[in-house]
């Protein structure tokens, strides 16, 4: 019975009406998925650049001249330049203390905002290695 109605064309407009509701929902889900992927990609890129800047600043702090907040900020900006897809403007700041280096970065686009903070401790492994060698524990 329904096969006869289908062949006669009585249901011909039914699929078109249903698709007008389904296709926009599918496209919205697809668009939001792509935006989410770009968001998390940029978040990971910014976090990796902030951590790398903190670690490089920690290594430079052991040098004779030490490290300044401006140097760490410049390292961060150099690392993050041109790597983000969604967030074009990324701003960062650095705090250098005697114990650690903190790099904070933020970005925004429209109503989306992103904030990342990475920390690296200032260590002196040479002194620890010398202590172990004096005790005869090292090679």
N, C-alpha and C positions, 0 to 999 in steps of 0.2 A: 504494500500500500504506500509506504513512504518512498519506496523506490520509484513508483509511478509519479508521485508528486515532485520528487527530485528531478526526474527526467523531464517533467512538464515545465519545470522552471519556476515553481512556486516558492522555492527556498533560495532563489538566486541572489537576492539582496541581503539575506540574513548574514552571510559571512562578511560582507563589506561593512555592515554596521558593527559587528563584533570586532573586527580588525581596527576600527576607528578608536576603540577603547584600549585595545591590547598593544598596538604598535607604539603609541606614545609612552606607555609604561615601560616597555622593553627598552626604548631609546633612552629614557630617563635613567634607568638602572645602568645601562651601558656607559652613559656620560658620567654618572657619579662614580662608577668603578674606575674609569680612566683618571678622573680628578683625584681620587683616593690614592691611586698608584703614584701619580706625580707628587702628591703631598708627602707620602712616606719616602719616596726616593729623595726628594729635596731635604727632608728632615735627616735622613741618614748621611747624606753628603755633607750637610752643615755640621752635624755632630762629629763626623770623622775629621773634617778640617779643623774644628775647634780642638779636638783631642790631639791631633798632630801638632798644632801650634803650641799647645800647652807642653807637650813632651819635648819639642824642639827648644822651647824657652827654658825648660828644666835642664836640658843638656847645656845650653848656652850660659846658664846661671853659674855653672861650675868654672867657666872660663875666667880669665883675669879681670876683665871689665864688668862682668855680670850681665844682667839683662834688665831692660826697662819695659814698662807697659806699652810704650809706643812700638818697640821692637816686636813684641808678641802680637800686637794688633796688626802690624804690617805683615807678619808671617801668616796670620789667619786670612787677611784680605787677599794675599797672593794665592793662597791655596784654594779659596772658594770662588775666585774670579772666573766667571763663565761656565760653571759646572751645574748650576741649578736650572731646571726647566720651567717650573711654575713661579717661583719667587725670584724676581729679577734683582731687587734691592735687598741685600743682606747687610745688617750692621752688627758690628761686634765690639766688645770691650774686653779689657784684660785687667786683672788685679794680680800684682806680684807682691808676695810677702816672704818672710824668711822661711816658712815651712812649705808653701805651695804656690802654684800658679793656677788661677782660675780664669777661663775664657768663657765669656757669655756672648751668645749670638741670638739675634732675633730677626725675623722677617715677617712681612705681611703682604697680602694681596687681597684687596676687597675686605670681606669679613673674615677671611682665614688668617690666623696668626700662628706663629711658630716661635718657640723659645727653647734654647738649648744651653746647657751649662756643663762644661767639662773641666776636670781638675787633674793636675799632675803634681805629685809631691817632689820637693827638692831633696834629692838624696846625694850622698857622697859615698859611692860604693868603693872608692879607692881606699878610704880609711878602714872600712870593714875588712877588706881583703888583706890589708897590712896587719891588722890585729890578728886575723886567723893565721897568717904566715908566721907571725912572731910566736904564736902559741904552738906552732908545728902542726896545725890542723889542715893547712892547705898544701898544695904541691910544692 
